[in-house]
């Protein structure tokens, strides 16, 4: 994991996200490509998507299928077709990174982190502030301490 403000040597791409029309077809294609099945599939109801993940070296590939027509993935596919949707970077402290990036002039799509797939808190930077690239910050959810 890294903090964007630290050395590039610590930079880690957590995953690349691909918008797909059919998760079943895409899973079959990527399973053939990587010679392995996805390690996880889940639905993120709040985002209107079903996802699956393939481990590829130190990074992952996330496939995203819309579950409703008003979801961001459905709108993306309608406008641009299937393909690369976003790049996600793993961060140590998503709140601190959001604050730092806003101070540098980046625009956030949501002002607070959201629950995402694969046990992550997520936040997206608006592509208008990142040269047209949808950038996701993600942080592993930490267990809640009970006293």
ZALO-171122 format. One record per residue (C-alpha): x, y, z; residue number from 0. Coordinates in pm, whole numbers, plus 50000, padded with zeros to 5 digits. Layout:
! ZALO-171122
- X	Y	Z	NUM
...
! end
This chain:
! ZALO-171122
- 50000	50000	50000	0
- 50107	50356	49954	1
- 50028	50716	50013	2
- 50025	50917	49693	3
- 50253	51172	49857	4
- 50529	50913	49914	5
- 50794	50765	49684	6
- 50681	50618	49349	7
- 50859	50296	49448	8
- 50566	50230	49682	9
- 50301	50285	49411	10
- 50064	49992	49373	11
- 49790	49939	49122	12
- 49526	49752	49319	13
- 49316	49663	49015	14
- 49202	49757	48666	15
- 48827	49771	48616	16
- 48654	49663	48295	17
- 48290	49733	48213	18
- 48123	49429	48052	19
- 47776	49353	47922	20
- 47777	48993	48046	21
- 47975	48888	48350	22
- 47925	48523	48257	23
- 48075	48567	47909	24
- 48354	48792	48033	25
- 48441	48547	48313	26
- 48473	48267	48056	27
- 48693	48482	47831	28
- 48925	48596	48111	29
- 48935	48246	48264	30
- 49067	48122	47929	31
- 49308	48416	47904	32
- 49452	48372	48255	33
- 49401	47993	48278	34
- 49220	48033	48611	35
- 48875	48113	48744	36
- 48787	48436	48925	37
- 48866	48415	49295	38
- 48562	48617	49397	39
- 48223	48728	49265	40
- 47982	48959	49443	41
- 47708	49214	49394	42
- 47745	49572	49514	43
- 47382	49677	49531	44
- 47456	50042	49612	45
- 47651	50075	49285	46
- 47417	49861	49076	47
- 47687	49613	48970	48
- 47793	49251	48987	49
- 48168	49204	48997	50
- 48424	48933	48965	51
- 48796	48945	49038	52
- 49095	48771	48885	53
- 49434	48781	49056	54
- 49708	48871	48807	55
- 50049	48889	48972	56
- 50038	49156	49242	57
- 49732	49324	49088	58
- 49376	49227	49003	59
- 49132	49256	48716	60
- 48778	49353	48815	61
- 48493	49284	48573	62
- 48177	49490	48627	63
- 47829	49415	48491	64
- 47538	49654	48548	65
- 47242	49520	48745	66
- 47019	49816	48666	67
- 46996	50062	48375	68
- 47066	50373	48586	69
- 47399	50245	48722	70
- 47727	50412	48628	71
- 47841	50095	48447	72
- 47521	50074	48238	73
- 47561	50441	48142	74
- 47929	50390	48063	75
- 47858	50093	47833	76
- 47573	50280	47664	77
- 47802	50574	47589	78
- 48137	50403	47523	79
- 48079	50028	47496	80
- 48262	49757	47687	81
- 48621	49804	47793	82
- 48858	49968	48035	83
- 48658	50161	48294	84
- 48898	50265	48571	85
- 49233	50220	48740	86
- 49240	50169	49116	87
- 49524	50253	49351	88
- 49554	50108	49699	89
- 49603	50366	49974	90
- 49682	50343	50346	91
- 49436	50613	50456	92
- 49160	50697	50210	93
- 49034	50994	50411	94
- 49379	51156	50422	95
- 49433	51096	50049	96
- 49095	51245	49961	97
- 49174	51554	50168	98
- 49523	51588	50017	99
- 49400	51548	49659	100
- 49113	51796	49702	101
- 49368	52047	49836	102
- 49567	51992	49515	103
- 49260	52071	49302	104
- 49133	51722	49216	105
- 48756	51671	49203	106
- 48592	51384	49388	107
- 48281	51213	49256	108
- 48165	51145	49614	109
- 48273	51346	49917	110
- 48296	51045	50150	111
- 48429	50692	50088	112
- 48174	50426	49996	113
- 48163	50052	50053	114
- 48298	49876	49746	115
- 48362	49523	49632	116
- 48637	49297	49766	117
- 48620	49435	50123	118
- 48726	49789	50023	119
- 48635	50147	50100	120
- 48641	50335	49770	121
- 48643	50686	49629	122
- 48657	50798	49266	123
- 48834	51104	49129	124
- 48639	51280	48854	125
- 48793	51216	48510	126
- 48769	51588	48430	127
- 49043	51644	48688	128
- 49261	51345	48585	129
- 49302	51391	48207	130
- 48999	51177	48127	131
- 49098	50875	48338	132
- 48859	50751	48606	133
- 49082	50693	48910	134
- 48967	50495	49211	135
- 49128	50506	49552	136
- 49069	50197	49762	137
- 49155	50100	50115	138
- 49110	49763	50280	139
- 48828	49782	50537	140
- 48969	49751	50884	141
- 48799	49531	51141	142
- 48599	49717	51401	143
- 48736	49677	51751	144
- 48491	49561	52017	145
- 48558	49647	52378	146
! end
